[in-house]
Structure formats: C-alpha cells, structure tokens
Amino acid sequence: MKTAIIFYSFSGNTKRACLFLKDKLYSKNIAADLIELKPEKEETVFFKQSLQALLRHKVDLKKVNYDLSGYEFVIFASPVWAFTIAPALRSYLEKASNLENKKVVCFLTYHSGIGSGKALKEIENILRESQNHILFSKNLSGSKTKDNNYLEESFKSLFEILTS
Ligand SMILES: Cc1cc2nc3c(=O)[nH]c(=O)nc-3n(C[C@H](O)[C@H](O)[C@H](O)COP(=O)(O)O)c2cc1C
C-alpha cells in the first residue's frame, strides 16, 4: 500500500508523532514517504501565527509534490493553531490533486486542547469533501509525544485496522 505522511510541525511535536508512525508502519511492512511541509516564509511570532490560522490565510510552501495519485493511503498531521489547523496544511490541502477516494488518516497535536475538537472536525470535513475514507482521526497531546507508550496507545486502533 503506497503511503504518504504529510505534515507540518513548528516545534517538533507533530513531527515526532509522524516519525513514530512511520517506524511503526515500517514494522508492519508499510513503507511511508514522509513529506514535511515548509512555508517559504515561516511565521515565528505566536500572535501572528495564531492570526494567520484564525483568518484561514494560505501560505506559499517550499517545493512539494501536490500530486497524490501515486498513493493509496495518506496520513495528514498538523498542530492545532488557534482552534484550527496550521496554515501550511490548509494550503497544501487546497492545492493537492488526486486526493479523491483515498484511505486517509488525520491527527492533530494540541497543548491545552481548547479548540482541538473543532479543528479535527474541520480537517475531517475537508477530507470528506474529496470522498476520502477516513480510517482514523485523533487529537494527541503534543507534550506527550515524547512518550512512546502514549503514542502506541493513541495509534492502537489504527494499527488494529491496518492489520485486520
Ligand atoms: C500559533 C499557535 C497557536 C496554538 N493554538 C492552540 C490552540 O488553539 N489549542 C491548543 O490546544 N493548542 C494550541 N497551540 C499549541 C500547539 O497545538 C501544540 O503545542 C502542538 O503540539 C505543537 O505542535 P508542533 O510541535 O508540531 O508545532 C498553539 C500553538 C501555536 C504555536
């Protein structure tokens, strides 16, 4: 199953969870391409990042493959920013092509958890618009992504689905 893990991470939590997932999938004979989204001009000031996310602004991304036709299974991940997904992932999803009818997974990492449910619903809705089959979606505590047991437990039902 040709798989991609497409993610944005500013401070490393989401990336850590993606790396864990990639290793886990590999141990189950699923090799995944890890695709990290990088804005051309990355906003680093919290207030401006929040505003960008809140206003659903798009950002230009560094060179990335938008054509997902080669993948059957695509995992999307982002931090929660201002109760929604980060602009980098929103921008990618807007331009992605051949995203229809894939098996997809989405997960977000959060800090307080405020707005994380709303953010998860939003990305689920974006993915459903292209008739994707969402296998698994979840919010993860960003600060716990250093704990492999937490990650193992968080992704447990996904691995059960993939191995059933
Ligand atoms: C600009 C900005 C806005 C954020 N807004 C929220 C929020 O609305 N709710 C929340 O629970 N966490 C929020 N956080 C915390 C991040 O979602 C959390 O730390 C996440 O794990 C960071 O992931 P990363 O290390 O991959 O960048 C925000 C962080 C930033 C930088």
The ligand as a MOL file (V3000), in Angstrom:
LIG
                    3D

  0  0  0     0  0            999 V3000
M  V30 BEGIN CTAB
M  V30 COUNTS 31 33 0 0 0
M  V30 BEGIN ATOM
M  V30 1 C 0.2880 29.7990 16.9900 0
M  V30 2 C -0.1280 28.6740 17.8880 0
M  V30 3 C -1.4620 28.5310 18.2130 0
M  V30 4 C -1.8760 27.4530 19.0270 0
M  V30 5 N -3.1950 27.3100 19.3140 0
M  V30 6 C -3.6060 26.2620 20.0560 0
M  V30 7 C -4.9920 26.0510 20.3210 0
M  V30 8 O -5.8820 26.7830 19.8620 0
M  V30 9 N -5.3390 24.9900 21.0960 0
M  V30 10 C -4.4060 24.1400 21.6340 0
M  V30 11 O -4.7860 23.2140 22.3410 0
M  V30 12 N -3.0900 24.3020 21.3770 0
M  V30 13 C -2.6650 25.3330 20.6060 0
M  V30 14 N -1.3290 25.5050 20.3410 0
M  V30 15 C -0.3680 24.5210 20.8490 0
M  V30 16 C 0.0720 23.5160 19.7810 0
M  V30 17 O -1.0580 22.9720 19.0980 0
M  V30 18 C 0.8600 22.3420 20.3720 0
M  V30 19 O 1.9210 22.8040 21.1230 0
M  V30 20 C 1.3340 21.4080 19.2900 0
M  V30 21 O 1.6770 20.1560 19.8410 0
M  V30 22 C 2.5500 21.9720 18.5590 0
M  V30 23 O 2.9100 21.0660 17.5390 0
M  V30 24 P 4.3180 21.1750 16.7860 0
M  V30 25 O 5.3930 20.9930 17.8610 0
M  V30 26 O 4.3340 20.0500 15.8460 0
M  V30 27 O 4.4290 22.5030 16.1490 0
M  V30 28 C -0.9000 26.5560 19.5360 0
M  V30 29 C 0.4510 26.7420 19.2280 0
M  V30 30 C 0.8400 27.7710 18.3970 0
M  V30 31 C 2.3000 27.9470 18.0350 0
M  V30 END ATOM
M  V30 BEGIN BOND
M  V30 1 1 1 2
M  V30 2 1 2 3
M  V30 3 2 2 30
M  V30 4 2 3 4
M  V30 5 1 4 5
M  V30 6 1 4 28
M  V30 7 2 5 6
M  V30 8 1 6 7
M  V30 9 1 6 13
M  V30 10 2 7 8
M  V30 11 1 7 9
M  V30 12 1 9 10
M  V30 13 2 10 11
M  V30 14 1 10 12
M  V30 15 2 12 13
M  V30 16 1 13 14
M  V30 17 1 14 15
M  V30 18 1 14 28
M  V30 19 1 15 16
M  V30 20 1 16 17
M  V30 21 1 16 18
M  V30 22 1 18 19
M  V30 23 1 18 20
M  V30 24 1 20 21
M  V30 25 1 20 22
M  V30 26 1 22 23
M  V30 27 1 23 24
M  V30 28 2 24 25
M  V30 29 1 24 26
M  V30 30 1 24 27
M  V30 31 2 28 29
M  V30 32 1 29 30
M  V30 33 1 30 31
M  V30 END BOND
M  V30 END CTAB
M  END
